Amino acid sequence: MPRVSRAEAESHRQQITEASARLFKERGINGVSVADLMGAAGLTHGGFYGHFESKDALAGVAVAHAFEQSAERWRKRIASQPDAAAGRALIVDRFLSAPSLKEVGLGCPSVSLAADVAREPASAPIRTAYGDGLEALVGILAAVEDGPDAAARRRAALADYATMAGALMLARATEGTPLSSEFLAAARERLQVAAAPTTTTPTGARTTAPASAPARDRAPARKTRKA
C-alpha cells in the first residue's frame, strides 16, 4: 500500500480532529468509538494510530480545537459591533439563543463536555485542553465587561459565563418542556440587567437604566447560530 504524503497525513489528521470535536460534543467522550470517529472523518479505522497514540490523546486535541473555534467566533462577533457593550450583548444573545439547544455539535464545548471532563482524571489531556479553552473564553468575555479594573471585569465575566453555561445546560436537559425556554429567557434577562448602567438620583437612590435591545433585534438572524 503506497505511503501518503506529509500533506495528506496532515489533512487526514485535521479531518479526524474536526470530526471528533463535533462527535465528542454531540455524544460525549465515551459515547463514540475510534471506529465511529474515523468513519465520520471518512477514513479507515486502521489508520488512527498513525495520527494519535490513543483516544485520550485525540480527545485533548479535539477539545482544544473546539474551543479555538468558539474563541474565533466570539472575536469576530465582538469585532462586528460598535462597542464593547454591544459585543457582550451579541455573545450573550447567541449563546442563549433557541438554536443553541439543538446545535450541540456546532456549539461551545464548555457546556456539552462539562460532565465528561469532570469525570476524567486530572492528568487527562482533555482536562488541560478544557481548562485552557475555558480560560481563553473567559478572557474574551472579560474584555467586553464593564468594571473599574481588570479584576472586577474578570469576576463579572466568570459570573456571566457561569450563568450562560448553566442556563444552556439546563435548557438542553429540559428541552421540550416550558422550563427549557424559561431558563434561557431568565438568564438572558438577568444578564441584560447586569449590563445596564447604574446611576444615582439627586436623592441618592440608585437606578438601573433599561437594558439595550438584544443583538438579535438589531441585526438580521442567521440560519445557523453557534455558541
Wavefront OBJ file of the C-alpha trace (Angstrom):
o trace
v 0.000 0.000 0.000
v 1.570 3.370 -1.005
v 2.502 5.789 1.730
v 0.631 9.068 1.910
v 2.479 12.344 1.605
v 3.086 14.612 4.558
v 0.432 16.986 3.255
v -2.092 14.152 3.027
v -1.211 12.982 6.522
v -1.766 16.474 7.896
v -5.058 16.704 6.036
v -6.195 13.371 7.473
v -5.213 14.433 10.992
v -7.234 17.620 10.576
v -10.228 15.635 9.296
v -10.065 13.378 12.348
v -9.759 16.351 14.683
v -12.705 18.195 13.098
v -14.975 15.141 13.113
v -14.008 14.222 16.672
v -14.645 17.732 18.005
v -18.185 17.534 16.649
v -18.933 13.953 17.709
v -17.491 14.344 21.196
v -19.782 17.335 21.751
v -22.805 15.511 20.373
v -22.347 12.118 22.061
v -19.785 12.585 24.817
v -16.253 11.236 25.037
v -17.363 7.725 25.940
v -20.273 7.741 23.519
v -18.143 7.267 20.412
v -15.538 4.681 19.448
v -12.375 5.102 17.430
v -14.178 3.404 14.541
v -17.008 5.967 14.818
v -14.533 8.844 14.771
v -12.593 7.545 11.797
v -15.801 6.783 9.911
v -17.049 10.328 10.470
v -13.736 11.607 9.122
v -14.119 9.427 6.039
v -11.072 7.315 6.894
v -10.444 3.681 7.780
v -10.206 2.523 11.380
v -6.727 1.076 10.940
v -5.136 4.428 10.192
v -5.991 6.002 13.541
v -2.797 5.148 15.402
v -0.694 6.663 12.674
v -2.055 10.041 13.810
v -2.765 9.711 17.545
v -1.324 7.421 20.184
v -4.675 6.972 21.918
v -8.276 8.125 22.005
v -7.422 10.156 25.129
v -4.712 11.998 23.223
v -7.156 12.740 20.405
v -9.739 13.992 22.905
v -7.301 16.607 24.160
v -6.509 17.810 20.643
v -10.152 17.798 19.528
v -11.396 19.693 22.571
v -8.658 22.296 22.192
v -9.698 22.700 18.562
v -13.367 23.065 19.517
v -12.538 25.842 21.980
v -10.380 27.589 19.375
v -13.348 27.590 17.018
v -15.591 29.111 19.689
v -12.988 31.737 20.566
v -12.638 32.744 16.928
v -16.409 33.110 16.570
v -16.557 35.246 19.706
v -13.771 37.536 18.486
v -15.485 38.032 15.139
v -18.812 38.825 16.775
v -17.255 41.373 19.096
v -15.333 42.953 16.228
v -18.573 43.304 14.250
v -20.144 45.520 16.922
v -19.673 49.270 17.503
v -18.574 48.959 21.138
v -17.804 46.535 23.956
v -21.341 46.613 25.392
v -22.829 45.630 22.038
v -20.217 42.915 21.658
v -21.114 41.474 25.054
v -24.823 41.622 24.202
v -24.241 39.670 20.994
v -22.192 36.989 22.780
v -24.950 36.535 25.368
v -27.725 36.554 22.783
v -26.113 33.911 20.562
v -25.092 31.693 23.488
v -28.640 31.685 24.868
v -30.483 31.508 21.555
v -33.056 28.805 20.841
v -30.938 27.249 18.047
v -28.145 26.631 20.562
v -30.339 23.955 22.133
v -30.109 21.707 19.084
v -26.768 22.675 17.568
v -24.766 20.737 20.120
v -22.098 19.623 17.683
v -21.573 23.190 16.472
v -21.814 24.878 19.855
v -19.435 25.705 22.667
v -17.717 22.656 24.232
v -17.790 24.200 27.697
v -21.439 23.149 28.051
v -21.607 19.901 26.096
v -18.437 18.402 27.591
v -18.524 19.678 31.172
v -19.859 16.448 32.677
v -17.466 14.270 30.667
v -14.439 16.328 31.645
v -15.431 16.315 35.314
v -15.204 12.512 35.338
v -11.706 12.419 33.832
v -8.551 12.273 35.993
v -6.595 15.486 36.474
v -3.799 14.141 34.283
v -6.057 13.501 31.276
v -5.226 15.628 28.198
v -8.853 16.672 27.917
v -8.748 18.308 31.360
v -5.879 20.561 30.308
v -7.478 21.382 26.962
v -10.818 22.180 28.594
v -9.281 24.401 31.268
v -7.121 26.319 28.798
v -10.003 26.746 26.360
v -12.404 27.934 29.032
v -9.826 30.394 30.350
v -9.494 31.859 26.853
v -13.251 32.383 26.511
v -13.483 33.970 29.950
v -10.682 36.324 28.915
v -12.528 37.338 25.747
v -15.711 37.976 27.721
v -13.852 39.930 30.403
v -12.550 42.291 27.721
v -16.114 43.460 26.977
v -17.362 43.568 30.564
v -17.896 46.816 32.450
v -15.831 47.359 35.581
v -13.331 49.677 37.277
v -10.363 47.343 36.806
v -9.252 44.044 35.309
v -10.057 42.062 38.453
v -13.640 43.368 38.544
v -14.128 42.655 34.841
v -12.838 39.108 35.295
v -15.246 38.489 38.192
v -18.097 39.783 36.050
v -17.053 37.504 33.182
v -16.867 34.469 35.454
v -20.349 35.149 36.837
v -21.807 35.814 33.398
v -20.215 32.741 31.849
v -21.459 30.548 34.680
v -24.961 31.950 34.150
v -24.880 31.341 30.402
v -23.394 27.850 30.598
v -25.669 26.746 33.422
v -28.770 28.059 31.701
v -27.942 26.359 28.392
v -27.082 23.080 30.102
v -30.379 23.029 31.993
v -32.332 24.158 28.939
v -30.943 21.237 26.952
v -31.737 18.826 29.760
v -35.357 20.031 29.840
v -35.824 20.542 26.088
v -39.411 20.022 25.025
v -40.861 21.489 28.214
v -41.744 25.114 29.059
v -38.930 25.102 31.615
v -36.351 24.918 28.843
v -37.238 28.245 27.235
v -37.755 29.786 30.664
v -34.157 29.024 31.618
v -32.856 30.766 28.501
v -35.161 33.763 28.837
v -34.470 34.262 32.542
v -30.700 34.054 32.084
v -30.799 36.476 29.166
v -32.902 38.936 31.166
v -30.592 38.701 34.193
v -27.505 39.297 32.063
v -29.113 42.278 30.338
v -29.915 43.826 33.711
v -26.362 43.195 34.903
v -25.023 45.093 31.893
v -27.305 48.113 32.273
v -25.538 51.220 33.673
v -26.413 52.230 37.226
v -26.886 55.909 38.087
v -27.546 57.837 41.274
v -30.509 60.197 41.509
v -30.345 63.563 43.303
v -31.941 61.880 46.342
v -29.182 59.299 46.500
v -31.232 56.399 45.129
v -29.518 54.058 42.678
v -31.392 53.284 39.472
v -30.653 50.988 36.588
v -31.232 52.145 33.038
v -33.216 49.856 30.756
v -31.054 47.281 29.026
v -30.382 47.771 25.333
v -32.237 45.602 22.853
v -30.758 42.136 22.315
v -28.414 41.799 19.357
v -30.923 39.616 17.543
v -33.280 42.622 17.359
v -30.612 44.823 15.780
v -29.181 42.513 13.137
v -30.649 40.021 10.666
v -30.842 36.497 12.071
v -28.533 33.881 10.628
v -29.618 30.424 9.635
v -27.069 28.763 11.888
v -26.049 30.089 15.255
v -23.082 28.661 17.061
v -22.419 29.373 20.735
l 1 2 3 4 5 6 7 8 9 10 11 12 13 14 15 16 17 18 19 20 21 22 23 24 25 26 27 28 29 30 31 32 33 34 35 36 37 38 39 40 41 42 43 44 45 46 47 48 49 50 51 52 53 54 55 56 57 58 59 60 61 62 63 64 65 66 67 68 69 70 71 72 73 74 75 76 77 78 79 80 81 82 83 84 85 86 87 88 89 90 91 92 93 94 95 96 97 98 99 100 101 102 103 104 105 106 107 108 109 110 111 112 113 114 115 116 117 118 119 120 121 122 123 124 125 126 127 128 129 130 131 132 133 134 135 136 137 138 139 140 141 142 143 144 145 146 147 148 149 150 151 152 153 154 155 156 157 158 159 160 161 162 163 164 165 166 167 168 169 170 171 172 173 174 175 176 177 178 179 180 181 182 183 184 185 186 187 188 189 190 191 192 193 194 195 196 197 198 199 200 201 202 203 204 205 206 207 208 209 210 211 212 213 214 215 216 217 218 219 220 221 222 223 224 225 226 227
